[in-house]
């Protein structure tokens, strides 16, 4: 994301303007379409499991203005990892709060993986159907979809980390006792600040990109299956 472009500039390396434009376009599509979908998925599953909080507050919507978070949008522009304004969820409305909260939390990352799969499928469609178009135009589309897939996979991987307040922590807490879950979330605010600084310093780059590579390869493999006879 932009932080890596800045690092390249400071290191005296060149900057591919066309690639940067496609990267920014992919980020804006994710901010205004995919992040609202992520939050909508949380709210929809919560609603299906008995919690009407998001619906009653008008947050069961794909309207990006309802989910836009300035700091989360800035983070995704800089690091490719960000967030929208969380939908309100009241676990006490669930029949089985721990289990249902885990399903609700899982819905967000799953929406990112599905978005990544759609992007990978469209990338293959471009490769198959636009061969006669201008090469620069095709290259720009491919760069856009590659970034779109990459960012969505990174968002899914990041959110599934078992670190409060990420979605993965809600899934893990379903398997903990009440006392253990309390301890787990006791220092959530401090963990959030530490996570921010680790991202800023690039400490998490290697493990996150390793996980993104594994999941991303799986997404591209699935996306190639319908086109195996053509690609």
N, C-alpha and C positions, 0 to 999 in steps of 0.2 A: 504494500500500500504506500501512501505518500511518505511514510517514515523511511521506507527503503529507497525511494527516489531521492530523498534528501541525503541519505547516507552515501548513495552513489555519487551525487554531486560533490559532497565534501571530500570524497575519496578521489576526485578528479576523473571519474569515469563518465562516459557519455550517457545521454538520456534520450530514450526513444519516445518522442512526443506523441506519435500516433498510438503507440501502445499505452501510454499514460492516459490519453483521452478515452480509449476503450475501457481501461481499468476504472476510470472515474465514472463513466457511463454505467458500467456494471454495478458499481457501488451505489449509485443513485437509484437504480432499479431495485436493488436489494433493500435500501432504506425505505423506499416508498411503496414497495409491493411485497417483498418477502418478509421483512421484519413484522409488518402488520399481520401477515399470514401466520407467522410464528406465534404471535400473541393470540390471534383468533383461534388457533388450534388449541392452545391452553384453555381458553375460555369455553370453546365448544365441548371439549371432553369433560371439563368440570360441569358444564350444564347438563350433559348427558348422564353424568353420574350423580346429579341431584343438587348441584350448587348453582343457583340462579343469580349470584352476586354480579357477575360480569354483565349478564343480560339486563338486569334491573338498573345498572348504572350506565347503560348505553355503550358498553365496551365490547359487546359481542358483534364486532363490525370489522370490515376490511378497510375502512376509511383511514388512510395513513395519518391524518391530522389527530386522530384519537390516540395513536400509539407513538407519535414522534417524540423522541427524547434527544434534546440537543447534545448532551454529553455523550450519549451512546452513539449518535450519528457521527460525532467528531472522532470517536474512538475507531469506528469502522473505516472512516476515511484515512486515518493515520495507520492503523494496525491490521485492518481487515477483520477485526473482532469487535463487536459492539452490541448494543441492545436497544430495544424499544421500551416504551413505558409499560411496565407489567400490568396485565389484567388483574383486577382484584379477585381473589379466590378465598373462600372461607371453608377450610377443611372440616369444620364442625357440621357442615351440611351434608357431608358424605356419609354413606352407610358404614363404610370401612375407611376411616380417614387416612391411615397410612398407605394402604394399597391404592386407594383412589387418587391420593395426592401424587403417588409415584406414576400412575398412568397419565395424569394431567401434566406432570412435568415432562414425561417422555414425549408427549405430543409435539412440543416445540421443536426439538432436534429432529424428530421424524419429518416434520414439515420442511425443514432445511434439506434433508436428504432427498425428499421427493422433488423439491425444487431443483436440486443439483442433477437428479436423474432426468428431469424434463430438459434442463439446459444441455446435458450430454446428448440426449436424443435429437434435439434441434441442431446441435453441432454436426451430427451425422447426416441429418437432412440437408444441411448446407453443403457438406462434402459431396453428396450424391446428386443434388439437383441444380446447383448454381455454377457448374463447371464452365459455362459459356459466358458468365458475367466477368466484369473487370476484376483482374487478379487482386488489385489493391483493396477493392470492396470486399471480396471474399476473405482476404487475410484479416481485414478489420473485424468482420463478423466472427471469424474463428477466435480471434483474440478476445473479443467480448464474451463469447460463450465459455472460453477456457477460464477467464477470470470469474465469471458468474458461477461456474461449477466449483472452482477452487474456494471462493469465499463462502459459499453455502456449506461445503464440506467442512471448512475450518470452523464455521459457526456451530455446526452440529458436534464436531469433535470437542470444541472448547466447552460448550454447554453441558456435555456429558461427563466432564471431569467431576469427580466426587468431592468438589470443594464448595463449601457455602460461599455465596448464595446461588451457585449455578444449578441448573436443572438436575445434574447428576447427583447432587447432594440430596435432593428430594427422593430420588430413586433409592439411594443407599439407606436413607433414614427409615425406609419401609421395613428394613430388616433389623433395625436397632430397637432396643428397649426404650421406653420413654425417658429414662434417666440418661442413657447413652446418647439419645437424640438431643437432649437438652445440652449436654456437654459438647456435642458435635457443633451446635449452633451458637454456643456461648460467646465465642470470639469472632462472630461473623463479620462485624464491621472492621476489625483489625485485619482479618484475612482478606477482605475486599481491597483494602488499601495496599496490602502487601502484593496482591495479585496485580494491581494496577502498576506498581513500580517494577515488578518483574517483567511485565509486558514492555514497559518503557525502556528498560535496560536490555531487552532482548534475551533475557535468561531462558525464557520458555520457548524461544524460536525452534531449537533443535527437536525437543520432544513433540511439540505441536505439529511441526512439519513432517515428522516421521509418521505420526498417526494420520495426518491428512493424506499422506502419500498412500498409505495402506487402504484407507476408506475410499479415496478418490479412484484408485485403480479398480476397486470393486464396482464403483458407480459406472466407470467407463466400460468395464466388462459387461455389465448388465445392459448398458445402452447400446452396445454393439450387437447383442443377440438378435434383435429383429432385422438387422441389416447384414448378417453374416454372408448371405448369398451375393451381396453387392459390393461390400468393402474389401 
